[in-house]
Protein backbone atom coordinates (compact mmCIF):
# COMPACT_ATOMS: atom_id res chain seq x y z
CA UNK A 1 0.00 0.00 0.00
CA UNK A 2 1.26 3.44 -0.96
CA UNK A 3 -0.42 6.38 0.81
CA UNK A 4 -0.13 9.78 -0.89
CA UNK A 5 -0.37 12.72 1.53
CA UNK A 6 -0.39 16.49 1.09
CA UNK A 7 2.21 18.48 3.02
CA UNK A 8 1.23 20.98 5.68
CA UNK A 9 1.59 24.74 5.54
CA UNK A 10 2.74 24.70 9.14
CA UNK A 11 6.07 23.02 9.82
CA UNK A 12 8.21 22.37 12.85
CA UNK A 13 11.58 24.08 13.11
CA UNK A 14 14.53 22.44 11.38
CA UNK A 15 16.38 21.73 14.60
CA UNK A 16 20.11 21.16 14.91
CA UNK A 17 20.61 17.99 12.95
CA UNK A 18 22.98 17.49 10.02
CA UNK A 19 22.07 19.58 6.98
CA UNK A 20 20.18 18.39 3.94
CA UNK A 21 21.74 15.73 1.71
CA UNK A 22 19.73 15.56 -1.50
CA UNK A 23 21.43 12.33 -2.51
CA UNK A 24 20.10 10.57 0.59
CA UNK A 25 16.41 11.22 -0.12
CA UNK A 26 14.10 8.48 -1.32
CA UNK A 27 13.06 8.34 -4.99
CA UNK A 28 16.51 9.29 -6.34
CA UNK A 29 15.01 9.76 -9.80
CA UNK A 30 13.75 13.12 -8.48
CA UNK A 31 17.18 14.42 -7.41
CA UNK A 32 17.83 16.62 -10.45
CA UNK A 33 14.36 18.17 -10.30
CA UNK A 34 14.78 18.77 -6.55
CA UNK A 35 18.13 20.47 -7.08
CA UNK A 36 16.59 22.75 -9.72
CA UNK A 37 13.82 23.93 -7.36
CA UNK A 38 16.10 24.17 -4.35
CA UNK A 39 18.70 26.20 -6.22
CA UNK A 40 16.23 28.73 -7.56
CA UNK A 41 14.31 28.99 -4.29
CA UNK A 42 17.48 29.66 -2.25
CA UNK A 43 18.70 32.24 -4.79
CA UNK A 44 15.31 33.97 -4.86
CA UNK A 45 15.03 34.19 -1.08
CA UNK A 46 18.65 35.25 -0.57
CA UNK A 47 18.12 38.18 -2.95
CA UNK A 48 15.16 40.59 -3.09
CA UNK A 49 13.04 39.77 -0.04
CA UNK A 50 10.00 41.62 -1.34
CA UNK A 51 10.11 39.73 -4.63
CA UNK A 52 10.48 36.47 -2.74
CA UNK A 53 7.46 37.29 -0.60
CA UNK A 54 5.43 38.08 -3.69
CA UNK A 55 6.42 34.88 -5.50
CA UNK A 56 5.78 32.70 -2.45
CA UNK A 57 2.58 34.51 -1.43
CA UNK A 58 3.90 35.40 2.02
CA UNK A 59 2.08 37.87 4.21
CA UNK A 60 3.90 40.44 6.34
CA UNK A 61 3.60 38.09 9.29
CA UNK A 62 5.41 35.36 7.35
CA UNK A 63 8.31 37.57 6.26
CA UNK A 64 10.74 35.34 8.14
CA UNK A 65 9.91 32.38 5.90
CA UNK A 66 11.93 33.93 3.06
CA UNK A 67 15.03 34.10 5.25
CA UNK A 68 14.45 30.50 6.32
CA UNK A 69 14.37 29.41 2.67
CA UNK A 70 17.59 31.30 1.97
CA UNK A 71 19.39 29.08 4.48
CA UNK A 72 17.98 25.72 3.37
CA UNK A 73 21.32 24.22 2.36
CA UNK A 74 22.87 24.72 5.80
CA UNK A 75 19.80 24.35 8.04
CA UNK A 76 19.44 21.28 10.21
CA UNK A 77 17.37 18.46 8.75
CA UNK A 78 14.87 16.20 10.51
CA UNK A 79 12.66 13.32 9.35
CA UNK A 80 9.79 14.65 7.26
CA UNK A 81 7.37 12.96 9.64
CA UNK A 82 8.60 15.39 12.31
CA UNK A 83 8.76 18.46 10.06
CA UNK A 84 5.17 18.36 8.81
CA UNK A 85 2.59 19.47 11.38
CA UNK A 86 -1.04 20.56 11.11
CA UNK A 87 -4.38 18.83 11.46
CA UNK A 88 -3.74 15.71 9.39
CA UNK A 89 -0.30 15.10 10.87
CA UNK A 90 -1.50 15.75 14.42
CA UNK A 91 -4.17 13.08 13.94
CA UNK A 92 -1.72 10.69 12.28
CA UNK A 93 0.91 11.31 15.02
CA UNK A 94 3.68 9.18 13.55
CA UNK A 95 5.89 9.70 16.61
CA UNK A 96 3.50 7.81 18.90
CA UNK A 97 2.99 4.78 16.63
CA UNK A 98 4.25 1.46 17.90
CA UNK A 99 7.48 0.17 16.28
CA UNK A 100 5.73 -2.11 13.79
CA UNK A 101 3.35 0.65 12.70
CA UNK A 102 6.30 3.04 12.32
CA UNK A 103 7.97 0.58 9.98
CA UNK A 104 4.78 0.39 7.93
CA UNK A 105 4.62 4.20 7.85
CA UNK A 106 8.21 4.37 6.58
CA UNK A 107 7.36 1.98 3.75
CA UNK A 108 3.98 3.31 2.74
CA UNK A 109 3.65 7.06 3.40
CA UNK A 110 4.68 9.51 0.69
CA UNK A 111 4.32 13.26 1.26
CA UNK A 112 4.04 15.48 -1.81
CA UNK A 113 5.84 18.82 -1.86
CA UNK A 114 6.43 21.81 -4.09
CA UNK A 115 10.12 21.71 -3.15
CA UNK A 116 10.92 17.98 -2.93
CA UNK A 117 8.33 16.50 -5.29
CA UNK A 118 7.61 13.67 -2.88
CA UNK A 119 9.43 12.33 0.20
CA UNK A 120 8.98 9.50 2.64
CA UNK A 121 8.39 10.35 6.31
CA UNK A 122 11.85 9.06 7.17
CA UNK A 123 13.62 11.36 4.68
CA UNK A 124 15.55 14.10 6.47
CA UNK A 125 14.60 17.58 5.26
CA UNK A 126 14.82 21.12 6.67
CA UNK A 127 11.77 23.24 7.41
CA UNK A 128 10.79 25.29 4.34
CA UNK A 129 8.04 27.30 2.68
CA UNK A 130 7.19 26.51 -0.94
CA UNK A 131 3.77 25.24 -2.00
CA UNK A 132 2.96 23.40 -5.22
CA UNK A 133 1.03 26.47 -6.39
CA UNK A 134 4.19 28.62 -6.55
CA UNK A 135 5.47 29.85 -9.91
CA UNK A 136 9.22 30.44 -9.72
CA UNK A 137 10.64 33.05 -12.13
CA UNK A 138 12.97 30.60 -13.87
CA UNK A 139 11.25 27.21 -13.58
CA UNK A 140 7.66 28.42 -13.85
CA UNK A 141 4.74 26.63 -12.21
CA UNK A 142 5.97 23.92 -9.86
CA UNK A 143 3.01 21.67 -10.59
CA UNK A 144 4.12 21.51 -14.23
CA UNK A 145 7.80 21.19 -13.26
CA UNK A 146 7.10 18.05 -11.24
CA UNK A 147 4.73 16.33 -13.65
CA UNK A 148 7.31 14.50 -15.79
CA UNK A 149 9.75 13.53 -12.99
CA UNK A 150 6.94 12.18 -10.80
CA UNK A 151 5.43 10.29 -13.72
CA UNK A 152 8.79 8.58 -14.27
CA UNK A 153 9.31 7.35 -10.69
CA UNK A 154 5.95 6.90 -8.97
CA UNK A 155 4.56 3.95 -10.95
CA UNK A 156 7.54 1.91 -9.74
CA UNK A 157 7.05 3.18 -6.19
CA UNK A 158 3.39 2.16 -6.36
CA UNK A 159 4.33 -1.35 -7.43
CA UNK A 160 1.42 -3.72 -7.88
CA UNK A 161 -0.54 -2.71 -4.80
CA UNK A 162 -3.11 -0.21 -3.59
CA UNK A 163 -2.55 3.53 -3.91
CA UNK A 164 -4.52 5.49 -1.30
CA UNK A 165 -4.58 9.07 -2.56
CA UNK A 166 -5.37 11.61 0.17
CA UNK A 167 -3.79 14.64 -1.54
CA UNK A 168 -5.43 18.02 -2.00
CA UNK A 169 -6.17 19.14 -5.55
CA UNK A 170 -2.99 21.18 -6.15
CA UNK A 171 -0.78 18.22 -5.24
CA UNK A 172 -2.99 15.65 -6.98
CA UNK A 173 -2.50 17.55 -10.26
CA UNK A 174 1.28 16.98 -10.10
CA UNK A 175 0.83 13.24 -10.61
CA UNK A 176 -2.27 11.43 -11.81
CA UNK A 177 -2.10 7.64 -11.72
CA UNK A 178 -2.67 6.10 -15.13
CA UNK A 179 -3.41 2.68 -16.55
CA UNK A 180 -3.25 -0.26 -14.18
CA UNK A 181 -2.09 1.96 -11.30
CA UNK A 182 -5.22 4.11 -11.66
CA UNK A 183 -7.40 1.02 -11.30
CA UNK A 184 -5.69 0.27 -7.96
CA UNK A 185 -6.06 3.85 -6.70
CA UNK A 186 -8.67 5.09 -4.23
CA UNK A 187 -9.45 8.65 -3.21
CA UNK A 188 -11.36 9.51 -0.04
CA UNK A 189 -13.95 12.18 0.66
CA UNK A 190 -15.21 12.77 4.19
CA UNK A 191 -18.91 13.60 4.55
CA UNK A 192 -20.62 14.86 7.70
CA UNK A 193 -24.07 13.33 8.13
CA UNK A 194 -26.64 14.94 10.41
CA UNK A 195 -30.40 14.80 10.82
CA UNK A 196 -32.24 18.09 10.27
CA UNK A 197 -36.02 18.06 10.77
CA UNK A 198 -36.04 14.31 10.36
CA UNK A 199 -34.10 14.42 7.07
CA UNK A 200 -30.48 13.38 6.64
CA UNK A 201 -28.25 16.19 5.41
CA UNK A 202 -24.68 15.61 4.25
CA UNK A 203 -21.93 18.14 3.77
CA UNK A 204 -18.26 18.05 2.86
CA UNK A 205 -16.02 19.07 5.73
CA UNK A 206 -12.62 20.72 5.33
CA UNK A 207 -10.73 21.07 8.62
CA UNK A 208 -12.24 17.84 9.95
CA UNK A 209 -11.68 16.15 6.60
CA UNK A 210 -7.94 16.39 7.26
CA UNK A 211 -8.26 15.09 10.81
CA UNK A 212 -10.38 12.14 9.70
CA UNK A 213 -7.91 11.24 6.96
CA UNK A 214 -5.08 11.32 9.51
CA UNK A 215 -7.04 9.01 11.82
CA UNK A 216 -7.82 6.66 8.93
CA UNK A 217 -4.16 6.30 8.01
CA UNK A 218 -3.17 5.83 11.64
CA UNK A 219 -5.82 3.12 12.11
CA UNK A 220 -4.66 1.24 9.01
CA UNK A 221 -1.02 1.38 10.11
CA UNK A 222 -1.80 0.37 13.69
CA UNK A 223 -3.99 -2.54 12.63
CA UNK A 224 -1.41 -3.79 10.16
CA UNK A 225 -4.03 -3.72 7.43
CA UNK A 226 -2.62 -4.57 4.01
CA UNK A 227 -5.36 -4.07 1.40
CA UNK A 228 -4.09 -4.82 -2.11
CA UNK A 229 -6.83 -3.01 -3.99
CA UNK A 230 -9.65 -0.49 -3.38
CA UNK A 231 -12.28 -3.18 -2.74
CA UNK A 232 -10.13 -4.65 0.04
CA UNK A 233 -9.57 -1.12 1.40
CA UNK A 234 -13.32 -0.63 1.72
CA UNK A 235 -13.58 -3.84 3.73
CA UNK A 236 -10.58 -2.92 5.89
CA UNK A 237 -12.03 0.48 6.74
CA UNK A 238 -15.41 -1.06 7.59
CA UNK A 239 -13.67 -3.60 9.81
CA UNK A 240 -12.07 -0.63 11.60
CA UNK A 241 -15.50 0.86 12.29
CA UNK A 242 -15.81 3.41 9.49
CA UNK A 243 -18.96 3.90 7.45
CA UNK A 244 -17.76 3.72 3.84
CA UNK A 245 -19.75 4.07 0.64
CA UNK A 246 -18.19 3.17 -2.70
CA UNK A 247 -19.05 1.81 -6.10
CA UNK A 248 -16.63 0.09 -8.43
CA UNK A 249 -15.83 2.47 -11.33
CA UNK A 250 -15.19 1.56 -14.94
CA UNK A 251 -12.07 -0.53 -15.42
CA UNK A 252 -8.85 1.43 -15.20
CA UNK A 253 -10.30 4.35 -13.28
CA UNK A 254 -9.68 5.30 -9.63
CA UNK A 255 -12.24 4.46 -6.97
CA UNK A 256 -13.91 7.27 -5.02
CA UNK A 257 -14.71 6.41 -1.42
CA UNK A 258 -17.03 8.40 0.84
CA UNK A 259 -16.35 8.04 4.55
CA UNK A 260 -19.47 9.20 6.39
CA UNK A 261 -19.12 10.59 9.93
CA UNK A 262 -21.81 11.75 12.32
CA UNK A 263 -19.44 13.59 14.66
CA UNK A 264 -16.69 15.98 13.66
CA UNK A 265 -13.72 16.59 15.92
C-alpha positions in Angstrom: 0.0 0.0 0.0 1.3 3.4 -1.0 -0.4 6.4 0.8 -0.1 9.8 -0.9 -0.4 12.7 1.5 -0.4 16.5 1.1 2.2 18.5 3.0 1.2 21.0 5.7 1.6 24.7 5.5 2.7 24.7 9.1 6.1 23.0 9.8 8.2 22.4 12.8 11.6 24.1 13.1 14.5 22.4 11.4 16.4 21.7 14.6 20.1 21.2 14.9 20.6 18.0 12.9 23.0 17.5 10.0 22.1 19.6 7.0 20.2 18.4 3.9 21.7 15.7 1.7 19.7 15.6 -1.5 21.4 12.3 -2.5 20.1 10.6 0.6 16.4 11.2 -0.1 14.1 8.5 -1.3 13.1 8.3 -5.0 16.5 9.3 -6.3 15.0 9.8 -9.8 13.8 13.1 -8.5 17.2 14.4 -7.4 17.8 16.6 -10.5 14.4 18.2 -10.3 14.8 18.8 -6.5 18.1 20.5 -7.1 16.6 22.7 -9.7 13.8 23.9 -7.4 16.1 24.2 -4.3 18.7 26.2 -6.2 16.2 28.7 -7.6 14.3 29.0 -4.3 17.5 29.7 -2.3 18.7 32.2 -4.8 15.3 34.0 -4.9 15.0 34.2 -1.1 18.6 35.3 -0.6 18.1 38.2 -2.9 15.2 40.6 -3.1 13.0 39.8 0.0 10.0 41.6 -1.3 10.1 39.7 -4.6 10.5 36.5 -2.7 7.5 37.3 -0.6 5.4 38.1 -3.7 6.4 34.9 -5.5 5.8 32.7 -2.5 2.6 34.5 -1.4 3.9 35.4 2.0 2.1 37.9 4.2 3.9 40.4 6.3 3.6 38.1 9.3 5.4 35.4 7.4 8.3 37.6 6.3 10.7 35.3 8.1 9.9 32.4 5.9 11.9 33.9 3.1 15.0 34.1 5.2 14.4 30.5 6.3 14.4 29.4 2.7 17.6 31.3 2.0 19.4 29.1 4.5 18.0 25.7 3.4 21.3 24.2 2.4 22.9 24.7 5.8 19.8 24.3 8.0 19.4 21.3 10.2 17.4 18.5 8.8 14.9 16.2 10.5 12.7 13.3 9.4 9.8 14.6 7.3 7.4 13.0 9.6 8.6 15.4 12.3 8.8 18.5 10.1 5.2 18.4 8.8 2.6 19.5 11.4 -1.0 20.6 11.1 -4.4 18.8 11.5 -3.7 15.7 9.4 -0.3 15.1 10.9 -1.5 15.8 14.4 -4.2 13.1 13.9 -1.7 10.7 12.3 0.9 11.3 15.0 3.7 9.2 13.6 5.9 9.7 16.6 3.5 7.8 18.9 3.0 4.8 16.6 4.3 1.5 17.9 7.5 0.2 16.3 5.7 -2.1 13.8 3.3 0.7 12.7 6.3 3.0 12.3 8.0 0.6 10.0 4.8 0.4 7.9 4.6 4.2 7.8 8.2 4.4 6.6 7.4 2.0 3.8 4.0 3.3 2.7 3.7 7.1 3.4 4.7 9.5 0.7 4.3 13.3 1.3 4.0 15.5 -1.8 5.8 18.8 -1.9 6.4 21.8 -4.1 10.1 21.7 -3.2 10.9 18.0 -2.9 8.3 16.5 -5.3 7.6 13.7 -2.9 9.4 12.3 0.2 9.0 9.5 2.6 8.4 10.3 6.3 11.9 9.1 7.2 13.6 11.4 4.7 15.5 14.1 6.5 14.6 17.6 5.3 14.8 21.1 6.7 11.8 23.2 7.4 10.8 25.3 4.3 8.0 27.3 2.7 7.2 26.5 -0.9 3.8 25.2 -2.0 3.0 23.4 -5.2 1.0 26.5 -6.4 4.2 28.6 -6.5 5.5 29.9 -9.9 9.2 30.4 -9.7 10.6 33.0 -12.1 13.0 30.6 -13.9 11.2 27.2 -13.6 7.7 28.4 -13.8 4.7 26.6 -12.2 6.0 23.9 -9.9 3.0 21.7 -10.6 4.1 21.5 -14.2 7.8 21.2 -13.3 7.1 18.0 -11.2 4.7 16.3 -13.7 7.3 14.5 -15.8 9.8 13.5 -13.0 6.9 12.2 -10.8 5.4 10.3 -13.7 8.8 8.6 -14.3 9.3 7.3 -10.7 6.0 6.9 -9.0 4.6 4.0 -11.0 7.5 1.9 -9.7 7.0 3.2 -6.2 3.4 2.2 -6.4 4.3 -1.3 -7.4 1.4 -3.7 -7.9 -0.5 -2.7 -4.8 -3.1 -0.2 -3.6 -2.5 3.5 -3.9 -4.5 5.5 -1.3 -4.6 9.1 -2.6 -5.4 11.6 0.2 -3.8 14.6 -1.5 -5.4 18.0 -2.0 -6.2 19.1 -5.6 -3.0 21.2 -6.1 -0.8 18.2 -5.2 -3.0 15.7 -7.0 -2.5 17.5 -10.3 1.3 17.0 -10.1 0.8 13.2 -10.6 -2.3 11.4 -11.8 -2.1 7.6 -11.7 -2.7 6.1 -15.1 -3.4 2.7 -16.6 -3.3 -0.3 -14.2 -2.1 2.0 -11.3 -5.2 4.1 -11.7 -7.4 1.0 -11.3 -5.7 0.3 -8.0 -6.1 3.8 -6.7 -8.7 5.1 -4.2 -9.5 8.7 -3.2 -11.4 9.5 0.0 -14.0 12.2 0.7 -15.2 12.8 4.2 -18.9 13.6 4.5 -20.6 14.9 7.7 -24.1 13.3 8.1 -26.6 14.9 10.4 -30.4 14.8 10.8 -32.2 18.1 10.3 -36.0 18.1 10.8 -36.0 14.3 10.4 -34.1 14.4 7.1 -30.5 13.4 6.6 -28.2 16.2 5.4 -24.7 15.6 4.2 -21.9 18.1 3.8 -18.3 18.0 2.9 -16.0 19.1 5.7 -12.6 20.7 5.3 -10.7 21.1 8.6 -12.2 17.8 10.0 -11.7 16.2 6.6 -7.9 16.4 7.3 -8.3 15.1 10.8 -10.4 12.1 9.7 -7.9 11.2 7.0 -5.1 11.3 9.5 -7.0 9.0 11.8 -7.8 6.7 8.9 -4.2 6.3 8.0 -3.2 5.8 11.6 -5.8 3.1 12.1 -4.7 1.2 9.0 -1.0 1.4 10.1 -1.8 0.4 13.7 -4.0 -2.5 12.6 -1.4 -3.8 10.2 -4.0 -3.7 7.4 -2.6 -4.6 4.0 -5.4 -4.1 1.4 -4.1 -4.8 -2.1 -6.8 -3.0 -4.0 -9.7 -0.5 -3.4 -12.3 -3.2 -2.7 -10.1 -4.6 0.0 -9.6 -1.1 1.4 -13.3 -0.6 1.7 -13.6 -3.8 3.7 -10.6 -2.9 5.9 -12.0 0.5 6.7 -15.4 -1.1 7.6 -13.7 -3.6 9.8 -12.1 -0.6 11.6 -15.5 0.9 12.3 -15.8 3.4 9.5 -19.0 3.9 7.4 -17.8 3.7 3.8 -19.8 4.1 0.6 -18.2 3.2 -2.7 -19.1 1.8 -6.1 -16.6 0.1 -8.4 -15.8 2.5 -11.3 -15.2 1.6 -14.9 -12.1 -0.5 -15.4 -8.9 1.4 -15.2 -10.3 4.4 -13.3 -9.7 5.3 -9.6 -12.2 4.5 -7.0 -13.9 7.3 -5.0 -14.7 6.4 -1.4 -17.0 8.4 0.8 -16.4 8.0 4.6 -19.5 9.2 6.4 -19.1 10.6 9.9 -21.8 11.7 12.3 -19.4 13.6 14.7 -16.7 16.0 13.7 -13.7 16.6 15.9 
